[in-house]
């Protein structure tokens, strides 16, 4: 069995990761809002949000680099 993924499979995996990352970011924003309403310290929650957003940026960049690697395959 081959462990090599084709380009479409890789892009599909990255798209799933991006969607999950966006969900985590949205959930973290809701959590921080709730924590503020409850007058709780949001320092660590905000740091986690920053980290989640950075990971998401890297996934978007990775996806773009795959698309740019072979632009004639976009269609």
Buried (B, 14 or more C-beta within 10 A) or exposed (E): EEEEEEEEEBBEEBEEBBEEBBEBBEEBBEBBEEBEEEEEEBEEBEEBBEEBBEBBEEBEEBBEEBBEEEEEEEE
